Amino acid sequence: MTDTPLRKIIHCDCDCFFAAVEMRDNPSLSDIPLAIGGSSDRRGVISTCNYPARQFGIHSAMATAHAMKLCPNLTVIPGNMEKYRQASAAIMSIYADYTDQIEPLSLDEAYLDVTGSTIKGGSATLIAQEIRQRVRDNVGITISAGVAPNKFIAKIASDWYKPDGLCVITPEKLEAFVLELPVQKIFGVGKVTGAKLQQMGIETCADLRTLSMAQLVDRFGRFGKRLYELSRGVDDRPVKTSRERKSISVEHTFAADLPDLDSCIEKLPAMLSELALRFQKHAQQREIAGAVMKLKFSDFTQTTVEQSAAECPLVLYQHLCHEAWFRGKKKVRLIGVGYRLQAKNQQQAVQLKLLE
């Protein structure tokens, strides 16, 4: 037994955030299918959409052209990132009134650890209710929240009654909740892992529990241990108040497919200049540890090649582009170039610790 108090975690997730901000500022958009994204004639993709649009099967990362086929009356607007950042900052400021243990996952999503809070008598449920009301009143959009003893369950709970919902999983309810949970709800279970589990007759966490950790590790490698723990509702990850950037990248989707390798290589100098400019914002804390090249082909298959390196000149990306292109040998619709990053003077810091 342990004396460590159970955590009280709230996962807050804005409902269709970009679209919600646009509907707030222009109520005439509220009841029509609305999406934020790139133009269909420039091969854009959907960033997010409101719930009327989702009824047509539209979702984020979908090609705008396909979304327009599903819903010919869809209104698509380019969006305004500065406006969304301002709304996000206002929401994060509200969270900070309740705890300094905040882990932002994106502009519209965050974990809050309110374990030690005395606000609202220390009730995570009442804190979540008040946060949701304040965001509605002060920012003009809705958020859904999940309250639970750990991050895994809190994140699932926040999606349970979307939109504009609150789901509370107390320690007493956790066991029953997890037993009935579909394995597809487990973070990291994608199409491939989900198909393997289905072939094994595994549909719920209760089914997963029939397998030992050794069996799961044998079938799924290191992720098998995670499956074993999460199927029992075990997640000891703390809320991290700082997140180190591990990579930085630039991606371009082209209006017309690039026909061959040479045409891909021609695009690299301008993209690398943009990448270097973007990196300058992080250069004081991070340094380059490797180069990454991504190609998405005309049939939407994609490949990524990377190489460890302290310096990433054009010739290195030309080499990586050559390797990536020959994996598909097809027309290219998207190129991505990036740096892998590490803490500045990481090698020196390690050596100093060893000397100590």
LUMTORBA-895948 format. One record per residue: z, x, y of N, C-alpha, C, O in turn; residue in one letter. Coordinates in steps of 0.1 Angstrom, whole numbers, padded with zeros to 4 digits, always signed. Layout:
! LUMTORBA-895948
ZXYZXYZXYZXYa
...
//
This chain:
! LUMTORBA-895948
+0000+0008-0012+0000+0000+0000+0000+0009+0012+0004+0020+0012m
-0005+0004+0023-0005+0011+0036+0000+0003+0047+0000-0009+0047t
+0006+0010+0057+0012+0003+0069+0001+0002+0080+0004-0004+0090d
-0011+0007+0078-0021+0006+0088-0025-0009+0090-0028-0016+0081t
-0024-0013+0103-0027-0027+0105-0042-0030+0103-0050-0022+0105p
-0045-0042+0098-0059-0046+0096-0066-0046+0110-0060-0051+0120l
-0078-0042+0110-0085-0042+0122-0089-0056+0126-0091-0065+0118r
-0091-0058+0139-0096-0070+0144-0109-0066+0152-0109-0061+0163k
-0121-0069+0145-0134-0065+0151-0141-0078+0155-0142-0087+0148i
-0147-0077+0167-0156-0087+0172-0170-0081+0173-0172-0071+0180i
-0180-0088+0167-0194-0084+0169-0200-0094+0178-0201-0106+0174h
-0205-0090+0190-0211-0098+0199-0226-0096+0200-0230-0084+0200c
-0234-0107+0199-0248-0105+0199-0254-0116+0208-0253-0128+0205d
-0261-0112+0218-0268-0121+0227-0279-0129+0220-0286-0124+0211c
-0280-0142+0223-0290-0150+0217-0304-0148+0224-0305-0151+0235d
-0314-0143+0216-0327-0140+0221-0327-0135+0235-0332-0141+0245c
-0321-0123+0237-0316-0118+0249-0327-0118+0260-0325-0124+0271f
-0338-0110+0258-0348-0109+0269-0353-0123+0273-0354-0126+0285f
-0356-0131+0263-0361-0145+0265-0350-0153+0272-0353-0161+0281a
-0337-0151+0269-0326-0159+0275-0325-0156+0290-0323-0165+0298a
-0327-0143+0293-0326-0139+0308-0338-0146+0315-0336-0150+0326v
-0350-0146+0309-0361-0152+0316-0359-0167+0317-0363-0172+0328e
-0354-0173+0307-0352-0188+0308-0341-0191+0318-0341-0201+0325m
-0331-0182+0320-0321-0184+0330-0327-0184+0344-0323-0192+0352r
-0336-0174+0346-0342-0173+0359-0353-0183+0362-0357-0185+0373d
-0359-0189+0351-0369-0198+0353-0367-0209+0343-0373-0209+0332n
-0359-0219+0346-0356-0230+0336-0368-0237+0330-0367-0243+0320p
-0379-0237+0337-0391-0244+0332-0396-0237+0319-0404-0243+0311s
-0391-0225+0316-0395-0219+0303-0386-0222+0291-0389-0219+0280l
-0375-0230+0294-0365-0232+0284-0369-0239+0272-0365-0236+0261s
-0377-0250+0274-0380-0259+0263-0394-0257+0257-0399-0265+0249d
-0401-0246+0261-0414-0243+0255-0413-0230+0247-0404-0222+0249i
-0422-0228+0238-0423-0216+0230-0425-0204+0239-0436-0203+0246p
-0416-0194+0240-0417-0183+0249-0415-0170+0241-0406-0169+0233l
-0422-0160+0245-0421-0147+0239-0422-0136+0250-0429-0138+0259a
-0415-0125+0248-0416-0114+0256-0423-0103+0248-0419-0100+0237i
-0434-0098+0254-0442-0088+0246-0454-0084+0253-0457-0087+0264g
-0462-0076+0246-0474-0071+0251-0486-0081+0250-0485-0090+0242g
-0496-0078+0257-0508-0087+0257-0515-0087+0244-0516-0076+0238s
-0520-0098+0240-0527-0099+0227-0540-0091+0227-0545-0086+0217s
-0547-0091+0239-0560-0084+0240-0558-0068+0241-0567-0061+0242d
-0545-0064+0242-0542-0050+0242-0533-0046+0230-0526-0036+0231r
-0534-0054+0220-0528-0051+0207-0513-0050+0209-0506-0041+0202r
-0507-0058+0217-0493-0058+0220-0485-0064+0208-0491-0070+0199g
-0472-0062+0209-0463-0068+0199-0452-0076+0206-0449-0074+0218v
-0445-0085+0199-0435-0093+0204-0422-0085+0204-0418-0080+0194i
-0415-0085+0215-0401-0079+0216-0391-0089+0211-0382-0085+0203s
-0392-0101+0216-0383-0111+0212-0389-0125+0216-0399-0125+0224t
-0383-0135+0211-0388-0149+0215-0377-0159+0215-0366-0156+0209c
-0379-0170+0221-0368-0180+0221-0369-0188+0208-0378-0187+0200n
-0359-0198+0207-0359-0205+0194-0370-0215+0192-0374-0217+0181y
-0375-0222+0203-0387-0230+0200-0399-0222+0195-0406-0227+0186p
-0400-0209+0199-0411-0201+0193-0408-0197+0179-0417-0196+0170a
-0395-0195+0175-0392-0191+0162-0395-0202+0152-0396-0200+0140r
-0395-0215+0156-0398-0226+0147-0413-0225+0142-0416-0231+0132q
-0421-0217+0149-0435-0215+0144-0436-0202+0135-0447-0199+0131f
-0425-0196+0133-0425-0184+0124-0426-0171+0132-0429-0160+0126g
-0426-0172+0145-0427-0160+0153-0414-0152+0153-0403-0158+0153i
-0415-0139+0153-0404-0130+0153-0407-0117+0160-0418-0114+0162h
-0397-0109+0163-0398-0096+0169-0407-0087+0160-0406-0088+0148s
-0414-0078+0167-0423-0068+0160-0435-0074+0155-0444-0067+0149a
-0437-0087+0156-0450-0093+0152-0461-0090+0162-0458-0090+0174m
-0473-0088+0158-0484-0086+0167-0486-0099+0175-0486-0110+0170a
-0488-0097+0188-0489-0108+0197-0501-0117+0194-0501-0129+0194t
-0512-0110+0189-0524-0118+0185-0521-0127+0174-0525-0139+0174a
-0513-0123+0164-0509-0131+0153-0500-0142+0157-0501-0154+0153h
-0490-0139+0166-0481-0149+0172-0489-0160+0179-0485-0172+0177a
-0500-0157+0186-0508-0167+0193-0515-0176+0183-0518-0187+0186m
-0519-0170+0171-0525-0178+0161-0515-0188+0155-0519-0200+0152k
-0503-0184+0153-0492-0193+0148-0489-0204+0158-0486-0215+0154l
-0489-0200+0171-0486-0210+0181-0495-0208+0193-0492-0200+0202c
-0506-0215+0193-0516-0213+0204-0511-0216+0218-0516-0211+0228p
-0500-0224+0219-0494-0227+0232-0483-0218+0236-0476-0220+0246n
-0481-0207+0229-0471-0197+0231-0473-0191+0245-0484-0186+0249l
-0462-0191+0253-0462-0184+0266-0457-0170+0264-0446-0168+0259t
-0465-0160+0267-0461-0146+0265-0460-0139+0279-0470-0139+0287v
-0449-0133+0282-0447-0126+0295-0443-0112+0292-0436-0109+0281i
-0446-0102+0301-0444-0088+0298-0429-0084+0298-0425-0074+0292p
-0421-0091+0306-0407-0088+0306-0404-0078+0318-0412-0073+0324g
-0391-0076+0320-0386-0068+0331-0373-0060+0326-0362-0066+0326n
-0375-0048+0322-0364-0040+0316-0353-0038+0326-0341-0038+0322m
-0356-0036+0338-0345-0034+0348-0336-0046+0349-0324-0045+0350e
-0342-0058+0349-0334-0070+0349-0326-0072+0337-0314-0076+0338k
-0331-0068+0325-0323-0069+0313-0312-0059+0313-0301-0062+0308y
-0314-0047+0318-0303-0037+0319-0292-0042+0328-0280-0040+0325r
-0296-0048+0339-0285-0054+0348-0277-0064+0341-0265-0065+0342q
-0284-0073+0333-0276-0083+0326-0268-0077+0315-0256-0081+0313a
-0273-0067+0308-0265-0060+0298-0253-0054+0304-0242-0054+0299s
-0254-0047+0316-0243-0040+0322-0232-0051+0326-0220-0048+0325a
-0236-0062+0331-0227-0073+0334-0219-0077+0322-0207-0080+0323a
-0226-0079+0311-0219-0083+0298-0210-0072+0293-0199-0075+0289i
-0214-0060+0293-0205-0049+0289-0193-0048+0298-0182-0044+0293m
-0194-0051+0310-0183-0050+0320-0173-0061+0316-0161-0059+0316s
-0177-0073+0311-0168-0083+0306-0161-0078+0294-0149-0080+0293i
-0168-0072+0284-0162-0067+0272-0151-0057+0276-0140-0057+0269y
-0153-0049+0286-0144-0038+0290-0131-0044+0295-0121-0036+0296a
-0130-0056+0299-0118-0063+0303-0108-0065+0292-0097-0068+0294d
-0114-0064+0280-0105-0067+0268-0102-0055+0259-0092-0056+0252y
-0110-0045+0260-0108-0033+0251-0116-0022+0257-0127-0024+0262t
-0112-0010+0254-0120+0002+0257-0127+0007+0244-0134+0017+0245d
-0124+0000+0233-0130+0004+0221-0143-0004+0219-0143-0015+0212q
-0154+0000+0225-0166-0007+0225-0177+0002+0220-0179+0013+0224i
-0185-0003+0210-0196+0004+0204-0209-0004+0207-0212-0013+0199e
-0216+0000+0218-0229-0007+0220-0239-0003+0210-0241+0009+0206p
-0246-0013+0204-0257-0010+0195-0271-0011+0201-0280-0005+0197l
-0271-0018+0212-0284-0020+0220-0280-0027+0233-0268-0029+0236s
-0289-0031+0241-0286-0038+0254-0279-0051+0251-0271-0055+0260l
-0281-0057+0240-0276-0071+0237-0266-0072+0226-0264-0083+0221d
-0261-0061+0221-0253-0062+0209-0242-0051+0209-0245-0040+0213e
-0230-0055+0205-0219-0045+0205-0208-0049+0196-0206-0061+0193a
-0201-0039+0191-0188-0041+0184-0177-0039+0193-0177-0030+0202y
-0166-0047+0192-0154-0045+0200-0142-0045+0190-0141-0053+0181l
-0134-0035+0191-0122-0034+0184-0110-0038+0192-0107-0031+0202d
-0104-0050+0189-0094-0055+0197-0080-0055+0190-0071-0063+0192v
-0079-0046+0180-0068-0046+0171-0055-0044+0179-0045-0051+0176t
-0055-0036+0189-0042-0034+0197-0041-0042+0209-0031-0040+0217g
-0050-0051+0211-0049-0059+0224-0038-0069+0224-0035-0075+0213s
-0032-0071+0235-0022-0081+0237-0027-0093+0244-0020-0103+0246t
-0040-0093+0249-0046-0104+0256-0047-0116+0246-0050-0114+0234i
-0045-0128+0252-0045-0140+0244-0036-0139+0231-0039-0144+0221k
-0024-0133+0234-0015-0131+0223-0020-0123+0211-0014-0123+0200g
-0030-0115+0214-0035-0106+0204-0045-0113+0194-0048-0108+0184g
-0049-0125+0198-0058-0133+0189-0072-0129+0192-0078-0131+0202s
-0079-0123+0182-0093-0119+0183-0102-0132+0185-0112-0131+0192a
-0098-0143+0178-0106-0155+0179-0106-0160+0194-0116-0164+0199t
-0094-0161+0200-0093-0165+0214-0100-0156+0224-0105-0160+0233l
-0099-0143+0221-0106-0133+0229-0121-0136+0228-0128-0136+0239i
-0126-0138+0216-0140-0140+0214-0145-0153+0222-0155-0153+0228a
-0136-0163+0221-0140-0176+0227-0141-0174+0243-0150-0179+0249q
-0131-0166+0248-0131-0164+0263-0143-0155+0267-0149-0158+0277e
-0146-0145+0259-0157-0137+0262-0170-0145+0263-0178-0143+0272i
-0172-0153+0253-0184-0161+0252-0185-0170+0265-0196-0172+0270r
-0174-0176+0268-0174-0185+0280-0177-0178+0293-0184-0183+0301q
-0171-0166+0294-0173-0158+0306-0188-0153+0308-0193-0153+0318r
-0194-0149+0296-0208-0145+0297-0216-0157+0301-0226-0156+0308v
-0213-0169+0295-0221-0181+0299-0220-0184+0314-0230-0187+0320r
-0207-0183+0319-0205-0187+0333-0210-0176+0343-0216-0180+0353d
-0208-0164+0339-0211-0153+0349-0225-0147+0348-0230-0142+0358n
-0230-0147+0336-0243-0140+0333-0254-0151+0331-0266-0148+0334v
-0250-0163+0327-0260-0174+0325-0267-0174+0312-0277-0181+0311g
-0262-0167+0302-0268-0167+0289-0258-0170+0278-0246-0169+0281i
-0262-0172+0266-0252-0174+0255-0252-0162+0246-0262-0155+0244t
-0240-0160+0240-0239-0150+0230-0232-0156+0217-0224-0166+0219i
-0235-0151+0206-0229-0155+0193-0219-0144+0189-0222-0132+0192s
-0208-0147+0183-0198-0137+0180-0193-0139+0165-0192-0150+0161a
-0190-0128+0159-0183-0128+0146-0170-0121+0147-0170-0110+0152g
-0160-0126+0141-0147-0120+0141-0143-0118+0127-0143-0127+0119v
-0139-0105+0124-0135-0102+0110-0127-0089+0110-0125-0083+0120a
-0122-0086+0098-0114-0073+0097-0122-0061+0097-0116-0050+0097p
-0135-0061+0096-0143-0049+0096-0157-0052+0102-0161-0063+0104n
-0164-0041+0104-0177-0042+0111-0188-0049+0103-0195-0057+0108k
-0188-0046+0090-0197-0052+0081-0197-0068+0081-0207-0074+0083f
-0185-0073+0079-0183-0088+0079-0185-0094+0093-0191-0104+0094i
-0180-0087+0103-0182-0092+0117-0196-0094+0121-0200-0103+0127a
-0205-0084+0117-0219-0085+0121-0226-0096+0113-0234-0104+0119k
-0222-0098+0101-0228-0109+0093-0223-0123+0099-0231-0132+0101i
-0210-0123+0103-0205-0135+0108-0211-0139+0122-0213-0151+0124a
-0215-0130+0130-0221-0133+0143-0234-0140+0141-0238-0147+0151s
-0240-0138+0130-0253-0145+0128-0252-0158+0120-0262-0165+0119d
-0240-0161+0117-0238-0173+0108-0241-0186+0115-0247-0195+0109w
-0236-0187+0127-0238-0200+0134-0247-0199+0147-0246-0206+0156y
-0256-0189+0146-0265-0187+0158-0275-0199+0159-0278-0206+0150k
-0278-0202+0172-0274-0195+0184-0261-0201+0190-0257-0212+0186p
-0255-0194+0199-0243-0199+0206-0232-0203+0197-0226-0214+0198d
-0229-0194+0187-0219-0198+0177-0208-0188+0176-0209-0177+0181g
-0197-0192+0170-0186-0183+0167-0182-0185+0153-0179-0196+0148l
-0181-0174+0145-0177-0175+0131-0165-0165+0129-0167-0153+0132c
-0154-0170+0124-0142-0162+0122-0139-0161+0107-0138-0171+0100v
-0139-0149+0102-0135-0146+0088-0122-0139+0088-0121-0127+0091i
-0111-0146+0086-0098-0141+0086-0096-0133+0073-0104-0135+0063t
-0086-0124+0072-0084-0117+0060-0082-0126+0047-0086-0122+0036p
-0076-0138+0050-0074-0147+0039-0087-0153+0033-0089-0156+0022e
-0097-0154+0042-0110-0160+0039-0120-0149+0034-0130-0153+0028k
-0117-0137+0036-0127-0126+0034-0132-0126+0019-0144-0125+0017l
-0123-0127+0009-0127-0126-0005-0137-0137-0008-0147-0134-0014e
-0134-0149-0005-0143-0160-0009-0156-0159-0001-0167-0162-0007a
-0155-0155+0011-0168-0153+0019-0177-0143+0013-0189-0145+0012f
-0172-0132+0009-0180-0121+0004-0185-0124-0010-0197-0121-0013v
-0178-0131-0018-0182-0134-0032-0195-0142-0032-0204-0140-0040l
-0197-0152-0022-0208-0160-0021-0220-0154-0013-0230-0160-0012e
-0217-0142-0007-0227-0137+0002-0240-0132-0005-0239-0124-0015l
-0252-0136-0001-0264-0131-0007-0265-0116-0005-0262-0112+0006p
-0270-0109-0015-0271-0095-0013-0281-0091-0002-0280-0080+0004v
-0290-0100+0002-0300-0097+0012-0292-0095+0026-0298-0090+0035q
-0280-0101+0027-0272-0100+0039-0266-0086+0041-0262-0082+0052k
-0266-0078+0030-0260-0064+0031-0270-0055+0039-0281-0054+0036i
-0264-0049+0049-0272-0039+0057-0278-0028+0048-0270-0022+0041f
-0291-0026+0049-0297-0015+0041-0304-0021+0029-0312-0014+0022g
-0302-0034+0025-0309-0040+0014-0322-0046+0020-0322-0057+0025v
-0333-0038+0019-0346-0043+0024-0354-0049+0012-0348-0053+0002g
-0367-0049+0014-0375-0056+0004-0375-0048-0009-0374-0055-0020k
-0375-0035-0009-0376-0027-0021-0363-0029-0029-0363-0032-0041v
-0351-0026-0022-0339-0027-0029-0336-0042-0033-0331-0044-0044t
-0340-0051-0025-0338-0065-0028-0345-0069-0040-0340-0077-0049g
-0358-0064-0042-0366-0067-0053-0360-0061-0066-0360-0068-0077a
-0354-0049-0065-0348-0043-0077-0336-0051-0081-0334-0053-0093k
-0328-0055-0071-0316-0063-0075-0320-0076-0081-0313-0081-0090l
-0330-0082-0076-0335-0095-0081-0339-0093-0096-0337-0102-0104q
-0346-0082-0098-0351-0080-0112-0339-0078-0122-0340-0080-0134q
-0328-0073-0116-0315-0071-0124-0307-0084-0125-0297-0084-0131m
-0312-0095-0118-0305-0108-0119-0293-0108-0109-0284-0116-0110g
-0294-0099-0099-0283-0098-0089-0287-0106-0076-0297-0102-0070i
-0281-0116-0073-0284-0124-0061-0272-0125-0051-0275-0126-0039e
-0260-0124-0055-0249-0125-0046-0240-0112-0048-0241-0105-0058t
-0230-0111-0039-0221-0100-0041-0212-0102-0053-0208-0092-0059c
-0210-0114-0057-0202-0117-0069-0210-0111-0081-0204-0105-0090a
-0223-0112-0081-0231-0106-0092-0231-0091-0091-0230-0084-0102d
-0231-0085-0079-0230-0071-0078-0217-0065-0084-0217-0054-0089l
-0206-0073-0083-0194-0068-0088-0193-0067-0103-0184-0061-0108r
-0203-0072-0110-0203-0071-0124-0207-0057-0128-0206-0053-0140t
-0213-0049-0119-0217-0035-0122-0207-0025-0117-0201-0027-0106l
-0205-0015-0124-0196-0004-0120-0202+0005-0110-0215+0004-0107s
-0194+0013-0103-0200+0022-0093-0209+0031-0099-0220+0035-0093m
-0206+0036-0111-0215+0046-0118-0229+0040-0121-0239+0046-0119a
-0229+0027-0125-0242+0020-0127-0250+0019-0115-0262+0021-0115q
-0243+0015-0104-0250+0013-0091-0255+0027-0085-0266+0028-0080l
-0247+0037-0087-0252+0050-0082-0263+0055-0090-0272+0061-0085v
-0263+0053-0103-0274+0057-0112-0287+0050-0108-0297+0056-0110d
-0286+0038-0104-0298+0030-0101-0302+0032-0086-0314+0032-0083r
-0293+0034-0077-0296+0034-0063-0292+0046-0055-0293+0047-0043f
-0287+0056-0063-0283+0069-0056-0271+0067-0047-0262+0059-0051g
-0270+0074-0036-0258+0073-0028-0256+0059-0022-0245+0055-0020r
-0267+0051-0020-0265+0038-0016-0258+0029-0026-0252+0019-0022f
-0258+0033-0038-0251+0026-0048-0236+0025-0046-0230+0014-0048g
-0230+0036-0041-0216+0036-0037-0213+0026-0026-0203+0019-0025k
-0223+0026-0016-0221+0016-0005-0222+0002-0010-0215-0007-0005r
-0231-0001-0019-0232-0014-0025-0220-0019-0031-0215-0030-0030l
-0214-0009-0039-0201-0012-0046-0190-0016-0036-0183-0025-0038y
-0189-0008-0025-0179-0011-0015-0181-0024-0007-0172-0032-0006e
-0193-0026-0002-0196-0037+0006-0195-0050-0002-0191-0061+0003l
-0199-0050-0015-0198-0062-0023-0183-0066-0025-0180-0077-0029s
-0174-0057-0022-0160-0060-0022-0154-0062-0008-0142-0063-0006r
-0163-0062+0002-0158-0064+0016-0151-0052+0022-0144-0053+0032g
-0154-0040+0016-0147-0028+0021-0157-0021+0030-0168-0017+0027v
-0152-0019+0042-0159-0011+0052-0149-0005+0062-0144-0011+0071d
-0147+0008+0060-0137+0015+0068-0143+0022+0081-0136+0029+0088d
-0155+0019+0084-0161+0025+0096-0154+0021+0109-0152+0009+0111r
-0150+0031+0117-0144+0027+0130-0154+0023+0140-0166+0026+0139p
-0150+0016+0150-0158+0014+0162-0159+0027+0170-0149+0032+0174v
-0172+0032+0171-0174+0044+0178-0177+0042+0193-0187+0035+0196k
-0169+0048+0201-0171+0046+0216-0182+0055+0222-0186+0052+0233t
-0186+0065+0214-0197+0073+0219-0207+0075+0208-0203+0077+0196s
-0220+0075+0211-0230+0077+0201-0239+0088+0206-0245+0088+0216r
-0241+0098+0197-0249+0109+0200-0264+0106+0197-0267+0101+0186e
-0272+0109+0206-0287+0106+0204-0292+0117+0194-0290+0129+0196r
-0298+0112+0183-0303+0121+0173-0318+0124+0174-0323+0133+0167k
-0325+0116+0182-0339+0118+0183-0344+0112+0196-0337+0104+0202s
-0356+0116+0200-0362+0110+0211-0377+0110+0209-0382+0119+0203i
-0384+0099+0213-0398+0098+0209-0406+0091+0219-0401+0084+0228s
-0419+0092+0218-0429+0084+0226-0439+0079+0217-0445+0086+0208v
-0443+0066+0218-0453+0060+0209-0463+0053+0218-0460+0046+0228e
-0476+0054+0214-0486+0047+0220-0494+0039+0210-0499+0044+0200h
-0496+0026+0213-0506+0018+0205-0518+0017+0213-0518+0013+0225t
-0530+0020+0207-0542+0020+0214-0550+0007+0213-0550+0000+0203f
-0557+0004+0224-0564-0008+0225-0575-0009+0215-0579-0020+0210a
-0581+0003+0212-0591+0004+0201-0587+0015+0191-0581+0025+0196a
-0589+0013+0178-0585+0023+0168-0592+0036+0171-0603+0037+0175d
-0584+0047+0169-0589+0060+0170-0597+0063+0157-0591+0062+0147l
-0609+0067+0158-0618+0068+0146-0615+0080+0137-0618+0079+0125p
-0610+0091+0142-0609+0103+0134-0598+0112+0138-0591+0109+0148d
-0596+0123+0131-0585+0133+0134-0587+0139+0148-0577+0140+0155l
-0599+0142+0152-0601+0149+0165-0597+0140+0176-0591+0144+0186d
-0600+0127+0175-0596+0118+0186-0581+0116+0187-0576+0113+0197s
-0574+0118+0175-0560+0117+0175-0554+0129+0183-0545+0128+0191c
-0559+0141+0179-0555+0153+0185-0557+0154+0200-0549+0160+0208i
-0568+0147+0205-0571+0147+0219-0560+0140+0227-0558+0142+0239e
-0552+0130+0220-0542+0123+0227-0529+0130+0228-0520+0126+0236k
-0527+0141+0221-0514+0148+0220-0509+0154+0233-0498+0152+0237l
-0518+0161+0241-0512+0168+0253-0505+0158+0263-0494+0161+0267p
-0512+0147+0265-0506+0137+0275-0493+0131+0269-0483+0129+0277a
-0493+0129+0256-0481+0123+0250-0469+0133+0250-0458+0129+0252m
-0472+0145+0247-0462+0156+0247-0456+0158+0261-0444+0161+0262l
-0464+0157+0271-0459+0158+0285-0450+0147+0288-0439+0149+0294s
-0453+0135+0283-0444+0123+0285-0431+0125+0278-0420+0122+0282e
-0432+0131+0265-0420+0133+0257-0411+0144+0264-0399+0142+0264l
-0417+0155+0269-0409+0165+0275-0402+0160+0288-0391+0163+0290a
-0409+0151+0295-0403+0145+0307-0391+0136+0303-0380+0136+0310l
-0392+0129+0292-0382+0120+0288-0370+0128+0283-0358+0124+0284r
-0372+0139+0277-0362+0148+0271-0353+0154+0282-0341+0157+0280f
-0358+0156+0294-0351+0162+0305-0338+0155+0308-0328+0161+0312q
-0338+0142+0306-0326+0134+0308-0314+0138+0299-0302+0135+0302k
-0318+0144+0287-0307+0147+0277-0306+0162+0275-0298+0166+0267h
-0313+0170+0283-0313+0184+0280-0300+0191+0282-0298+0202+0276a
-0291+0186+0290-0278+0192+0292-0269+0191+0280-0261+0200+0278q
-0270+0180+0273-0261+0178+0261-0268+0181+0248-0261+0184+0238q
-0281+0180+0247-0288+0180+0234-0299+0191+0235-0304+0194+0246r
-0302+0196+0223-0313+0206+0223-0322+0202+0211-0319+0195+0202e
-0335+0207+0212-0345+0204+0202-0342+0211+0188-0339+0223+0188i
-0343+0203+0178-0340+0208+0164-0352+0206+0155-0353+0212+0144a
-0363+0199+0160-0374+0197+0151-0385+0188+0158-0382+0181+0168g
-0396+0188+0152-0408+0180+0157-0411+0169+0147-0410+0171+0135a
-0414+0157+0152-0418+0145+0144-0431+0140+0148-0434+0139+0160v
-0440+0137+0139-0453+0131+0141-0454+0118+0133-0452+0118+0121m
-0458+0107+0139-0459+0094+0132-0473+0089+0135-0478+0089+0146k
-0480+0085+0124-0493+0078+0126-0492+0064+0119-0488+0063+0107l
-0497+0054+0126-0499+0041+0120-0514+0038+0119-0521+0039+0129k
-0518+0035+0107-0533+0034+0105-0537+0019+0108-0529+0011+0110f
-0550+0017+0107-0556+0004+0111-0552-0007+0101-0552-0018+0105s
-0548-0003+0089-0543-0013+0080-0528-0015+0080-0522-0022+0072d
-0522-0009+0091-0507-0010+0093-0499-0002+0084-0486-0003+0085f
-0504+0006+0075-0497+0015+0067-0493+0027+0077-0501+0029+0087t
-0483+0034+0074-0479+0045+0083-0473+0056+0076-0468+0055+0065q
-0473+0068+0082-0467+0080+0076-0460+0088+0087-0464+0088+0099t
-0450+0095+0083-0442+0104+0093-0441+0118+0087-0438+0119+0075t
-0444+0128+0095-0442+0142+0091-0433+0149+0101-0434+0146+0113v
-0424+0157+0096-0416+0164+0106-0413+0178+0101-0415+0182+0089e
-0409+0187+0110-0406+0201+0107-0395+0206+0116-0396+0204+0128q
-0386+0213+0110-0375+0219+0118-0381+0230+0127-0389+0238+0123s
-0376+0230+0140-0381+0240+0149-0373+0239+0162-0369+0228+0166a
-0370+0251+0168-0363+0251+0181-0372+0249+0192-0368+0245+0203a
-0385+0252+0190-0395+0250+0200-0407+0242+0194-0410+0244+0182e
-0412+0233+0202-0423+0224+0196-0435+0224+0205-0437+0215+0213c
-0443+0234+0204-0455+0235+0212-0466+0226+0207-0465+0220+0196p
-0477+0225+0214-0488+0216+0211-0494+0220+0197-0497+0211+0189l
-0495+0233+0194-0501+0237+0181-0493+0232+0169-0499+0229+0159v
-0480+0230+0171-0472+0225+0160-0475+0210+0157-0477+0206+0146l
-0476+0203+0168-0480+0188+0167-0494+0187+0162-0497+0177+0154y
-0503+0196+0165-0517+0195+0160-0516+0197+0145-0523+0190+0137q
-0508+0206+0140-0507+0209+0126-0501+0196+0119-0506+0192+0108h
-0490+0190+0125-0484+0179+0119-0494+0167+0119-0494+0159+0109l
-0501+0166+0129-0511+0155+0130-0522+0156+0119-0526+0146+0113c
-0526+0168+0117-0536+0171+0107-0530+0167+0093-0537+0160+0085h
-0518+0171+0090-0512+0167+0077-0510+0152+0076-0513+0146+0065e
-0506+0145+0087-0504+0131+0086-0517+0123+0084-0518+0114+0077a
-0527+0128+0092-0540+0120+0091-0546+0121+0077-0551+0111+0072w
-0545+0133+0071-0551+0134+0058-0544+0126+0047-0549+0125+0036f
-0532+0121+0050-0525+0113+0040-0532+0099+0040-0531+0092+0029r
-0538+0095+0051-0544+0082+0051-0559+0082+0052-0566+0074+0046g
-0564+0092+0060-0579+0093+0063-0585+0080+0067-0596+0076+0063k
-0578+0073+0076-0583+0060+0081-0582+0060+0097-0575+0069+0103k
-0588+0050+0103-0586+0048+0117-0572+0046+0121-0564+0041+0113k
-0568+0051+0133-0554+0051+0137-0552+0042+0149-0559+0042+0159v
-0542+0033+0148-0539+0023+0158-0527+0028+0167-0525+0024+0178r
-0518+0037+0161-0506+0041+0169-0503+0055+0166-0504+0060+0154l
-0499+0063+0176-0494+0076+0174-0480+0077+0180-0478+0072+0191i
-0471+0084+0173-0458+0086+0178-0455+0101+0177-0457+0107+0167g
-0449+0107+0188-0445+0121+0188-0430+0121+0192-0426+0113+0200v
-0422+0130+0186-0408+0130+0189-0401+0144+0186-0407+0153+0180g
-0389+0145+0191-0380+0156+0188-0369+0151+0180-0363+0140+0183y
-0365+0159+0170-0351+0157+0164-0342+0165+0173-0345+0176+0178r
-0330+0160+0176-0321+0166+0185-0308+0170+0178-0304+0164+0168l
-0301+0179+0184-0287+0183+0179-0279+0187+0191-0284+0189+0202q
-0266+0188+0189-0257+0192+0200-0261+0205+0205-0265+0214+0198a
-0260+0207+0218-0264+0220+0224-0255+0231+0219-0243+0229+0218k
-0261+0243+0216-0254+0254+0211-0246+0251+0199-0235+0256+0196n
-0252+0242+0190-0245+0238+0178-0242+0250+0169-0231+0251+0163q
-0252+0259+0167-0250+0270+0158-0239+0279+0164-0231+0284+0156q
-0239+0282+0177-0229+0290+0183-0215+0284+0181-0205+0291+0178q
-0214+0271+0182-0201+0264+0181-0196+0266+0167-0184+0268+0165a
-0205+0264+0157-0201+0266+0143-0196+0280+0140-0186+0282+0134v
-0203+0290+0146-0199+0304+0144-0185+0307+0150-0177+0314+0144q
-0182+0301+0162-0169+0303+0168-0158+0297+0160-0147+0303+0159l
-0160+0285+0154-0150+0279+0145-0147+0288+0133-0136+0290+0129k
-0158+0294+0128-0156+0303+0116-0148+0315+0120-0140+0320+0112l
-0151+0321+0132-0144+0332+0136-0129+0329+0139-0120+0338+0137l
-0126+0317+0143-0112+0313+0146-0104+0314+0133-0092+0311+0133e
//
